[in-house]
Amino acid sequence: MAQDHGREFDVIVYGATGYTGRLVAEYLALTYPSGVRWAMAGRSQAKLEQVRDEMGVPDNVPLVTADAEAPASLRAMCARTAVVITTVGPYQLYGSDLVAACVETGTAYVDLCGEPGWMREMIDRHHAAARASGARIVFSCGFDSIPFDLGVMTVQEAAMARLGRPVSRIKGRVRSMKGGFSGGTAASLKATMAAAAKKPSLIPLLADPFALTPGHKGPNQPSGLLPEYDPTIESWVAPFVMAPINTKNVHRTNFLLGQPWGDMVYDEMVVTGLGDMGRAAAEALGKLNPFGGDKGPKPGEGPTKAEREAGSFDILFVGLTDAGDRVDAVVTGDRDPGYGCTCKMLAESALCLVQDVDGAGGVWTPGALMGTTLRDRLAARAGMTFAAV
């Protein structure tokens, strides 16, 4: 049950009238009909009422009006809740004042951010103040980057148990991924590219695997930008579009925990298969920009319920020591990654902060703050598996 934190609500879902926000609200209503005090928030009271009715959310779920362009309304919202879930992105355009409001009011925060330039800006601006106020700011609580963040943790945990030391090299290999990226993900990437075009100094940061570890630089990392044959898994692999954000979060987790895994080398690729067909698929995928053009969902759009439920993902993590020892782990999800699994991960991350984890204030990753507690919660409640093999 929720802890007594002295706030009116345990969780407020900000952006509840958007596509992903609706899914989070629906998940909370269905999964936690009692025991969690939560509210839906957005700019328009009328739209909130309409969405609440359309989604079949009980009419006793409170509605809160708040606007990204009205900082006072954000502060008032934050002061009423233990945790804010925000799906209002791109965060570099609409998120800065909300993070500031959470830091100011000592309110925990979770989002779906995959925008490393903005995340680094928020770390530099707010980490010390969040530590002082007790605000736990946790970025990237969806498909980017929880399966990867906790997958690496699972491999290292197994390595310590079996070998007595961490592995120095981990390969994240996406073996299957059924279901698309969200329109919000595409909008965030486009906003990041636009920001880099206006401010070229962002480009080295976007390319740096250690962009989110201020003051720390680890060993050279694989670029992951070109198709290649991976002899470890005997398959061709191709660039993975989420790797630039996931790798940064994985290294930040290690950094925040005090480098228990040492100077780790980590990359992510998509498995395309054996032989000439695998190579052709890898080369084709390497040339593909899934966010290019005007195709695909717009922000606020997405797949049907049946399409979300038909989705899934399966990710292999191969851990290797310098001596050639190998430890593997597998992470799976039972819904499409961009929507179905992501809304569950986001909601459960917020509830983990309310119900399971205290922790100091600061700008965190899911793995560094919630770690195995979140992993166990997702396995028990959110249709995910984390298994060392």
N, C-alpha and C positions, 0 to 999 in steps of 0.2 A: 504494500500500500504506500501511498505517497507520504513523504515526510512532512512534518509541520514546519513550513518555512516562513510562515507569517504573511504570505501573499494571498490575494483573492483567488488566483488561479495557479494551477501547476504548470499549464502550458497554454500559450496563445499561438494559434496558427495564423501568421500574418501573410496575406496573399491568398486567402482562402477562396477567392472567387476565380483565381487562375486555374489552369488545367492541373498542374501538379498539386497546388494547394487544395483543390477539391478532393484529390485522391487521398491526401493526408487526412483531411477532415473526415472523409468517408471511412478510412481505416480506423481512426480513433473511435468514431461512433459505433462501428461494428465490433471492434475488438475490446473496447473498454467502455461498455455501457454504464458501468459504475466504477467508483474507486479512483477516477481521474477527473479533476476539475479543470475543464478546458473551455476555450472560447475561440470563435472565428473572428478574424480581423481583416479589414480592407478599407478602401477609400469611401465606399458607398454603402450606407445602411440598407438602401433598397436592394442593391445587388446582393448583399450578404443574405438578406431575407430570401431572395429569389433562389440563390444557390443552396441555402440550407433546405429549402423545400424540395428543390429538384433532386438533391442528393439523398433525401430521406433522413437527414440528420434531425434528431429530436428538437422540437421547437423550444425546449428549455435550455438548449445550448446557447450561452450568451453571445452577443455580437458586439464588437468593439470597432469603432471607426478610427482609423489612423492613416496618415498620408506621408509618403516618402518625402514630399516637398514641404512638409510642415513639421519641423523638428520637435516642437512642443508637444504635438500629438503623439509622436513616437516615444518621448520621455514619459508621458502620461500612461501610455500603453505598457511600457516596460516596467513601470513602478507597480503594476497590478499583478505581475506574474513571476513565477520562479524561472521559467524558460520561455524564450521566444523562438519559434520555428519560423524561418522566413524562406519563402519561395519566390520573393520579388527580385528578379534579376533582369538584365545583367547587374551584378552587384557593384561593379565599378561605376555604374550609372545611378543606381538606386539604393545602394546598401550602406554607404559611409556614415550617414547620419544615424542609422539604426544601430550600427556597431557602437558609435559614440554614446548613444542613449543607453545602451546596455552597460557599457563601461561605467558611465556616470551613476547609474542606479544599482549597480552590482547585480545585474540580471544575467543569467546564463543565456547563451545564444547558439543555435545550430543552423546551418544552411547547406546548400548544395554546390558551393562555389568551386569552380575549376579555373579561376582567373588568377594566375600566380602573381602578376604585376600588382594587382589590387591587394592581394593577400599580404604580400611583402610590405606594401605601404601601411596596411592596417597593423601589421606586427611592429613596424618601426614606430608608428604613431601611438599605439595603445597598449602594447604588452606590459609595460611598467605600470601604467595607470590601472589596467585590469587586475594586475597582481595586488595593487593597493586596495581596490574596491571589492575584490573577491569575484568579479565577473569572469565566468568561464566561457570564453569565446572559442567555439569549435567550428572550423570550416570543413567543407568537403565530407559531409555525412551522407553521401549517396553512393552510387556506383563509382563515382570518383569521390573518395578513394577508399572506402571502407573494405571492400573485398581484398584489395591489394595491400593496404596497410595492415590488416589483421592476418592476411595470408603470409606475409613476411614474418610477422610475429609468431605464427604457428610453426613455420619452418625452424625459426631460431630456437623456439621452446623445445622442439623435438631434437634439434642438434645438441642443445645443452644436456638434455636427458640421456641421449644415446652416446654422444661423443665427448661430453664434458667441456665443450667449447662451441662458440658460434661458428657458422659457416661464413666464409669471406666473400662468396660469390652466390648470388641468387638470380635465377632466370624466371621471370613471370611469363607464362605462356598461355595465351587465351585459346583454349581448344575448341570452344563453341560459344556462340553468343547469338541467341535468337531473339530478335526484337530490336527496335531502332533507338537512336538517340532522341532526346527530347528537343522540341523547338527552342526551349530555353538554352540548352547546351549550344546549339548552333548560333543563337543570338549572342551568347557570351563570347564564343570564339571570334565572331565577327567584330564585336566591340573591342576585344583584345587586339586584334589586328589593326583596327582603326586607331587605337591608342598608340600602338607601336609606330604607325605611320606618322602620327603627329609628334611623337616623342621618341626618336631613334635610340635614346639611351636605354629604353626598355628592352631592346632586342637582345643584348647580352644576358640580361636577367632572365628573359623567357627561355633562353637556350641553356641556362646554367642549372644542372641537377641540384646544386646546393643553394639555389636562390632563396630558399626559406630557412636557411641556417646561418643567420648573421654572425660573421666572425669565424665561421668554420668552413674549411674547404677539404673535402676528402679526395680520394684517388680519382684518376681519370675514369670516366664511365663510358660504356658503349653508346654510340649516338642513336642506334635503333632506327635510323632514317632510311636504310637500304635493305631490300630483301637479301636473305642469306640462308645457307644451309646450316642447320644447327645439329652438330654431331651428337650432342648430349641426348637429344630426343629423336635423332634420326629422322628429321623432317625439315622441310623448308618453312621459313617463317618470314613474316612481312611486318612493316611498321604498324604500330597500334596507335590510333589517334588520341587515346586518353593517356598515353605514356608520359607526355611532358608534364602533366600535373601530378599523376600518381607517383612518379619517381621522386619528385620534390617533396611530397608529403611523407613518403617512406623515409627519406633521409632526415626530414624534420622530426619524425617520431624518434629515430635513433638519437638525434641531437638532443631532444628534450629529455630523454631518459638517461642522458649522460654517456652516450656511446657504448652501451653494453654489447653491441654487436661489432664493435671495432670499425675499421675502415672498410666498409662493405661496398662491393661493386654490384649494382642492380640494374636490370633493364627489363623491358616488357615488349613482347612481340606477339603477333597472331600466328597460330599454327595453320598452315595451308595444305600440308600433306607431303607425300613421297613423290619421288621421280619427276618426270617432265611435267606432269599435270600440277604437282605441288609447286614446282618452280614457276610455271606459267601463272598460277593463281597468285603466288607471292609477288611476282612482278606487276601483275595487273592491280593488285591491292596497293602496291607501293606508289602507283601513279594516280590512285583514286583520291579525290577530295570529297569526303562524304558530306561536307558542309558547303560545297561550292554551288553557285547558281541559286535559283529561287525554288528548287524542288525541296521536298521534305516538309515537315510540319513547321508552321510558324509558332512563335511563342503563344501559349494558350491552346494550342492544338495537340492532338496526339491520337494514338490508336484506340480502338474499341476495347471494351472489357474483355471480350473473347480473345482478341489479339494479345492483350497484356497477359492473360492467363495462359496462353499458349507459348509464351516466351520462356527463356531460361538462359543460364550461363554456366560455364565450367572452365575453371582456371587452374592450371598446374603451376606449382612453384617448385623449382629444382634448386636445392641447396648443395653447394660443393665446397669442400675444403681444399686448401693448397695441396694436401697430400692425396687428394682424389677420393675421399669419402663423400658419400652422397646421401642426402635426406630430402625426401619429397613431401609436399602437402598439396591438397586439392581443396578448392573453395567452389561451392555451387550455390545457385539460387534458382527458385522455382517459379519465377515470373520474369517478364522481360526486364532487362537491366535498367533502361532509361526511365521507366515509369513504375511498373508494378513492384519490383524489388526496391527501387529507390525510395518510394513513399513509405514503405515499411521500415527501411533503414533509418530514414530521417525521423520518423515518429518514435521509433524505439531508442534512438540516440537521445532524444529529448527526455524521454521517460527514464532512461538510464541515469541522466544527470539529476533528475528529481528524486528517484527512488533508490538508486544503488550506489552512486559515487559522490563523494564530497569533493575533495581535491581543491587545490589552490586556484586562485584567479590567474588569468593570463590568456594568451592566444595559443590554443592547443590544436593538436590533431586528435582524431578519434582514438587512434592507437595509444598515444602517449597518455591521455587523460583517463580513458575508459578501458582500454586494453582487453584483457581476457574476460572481464565482467560484461562488456558489450558483446564480445564474441559469444559467450554463453547465452546471453539474452536473445541474440539474433538466431542462434541455433534452436532455442526453445520456442520462440514465438514468431519468427519471421520467415520460416521456410528456407533457411540457409544451412549449409553444412561446412565445417572446417575440420579437415582430417589429415593428420600426418600419416603417410603411407610408406 
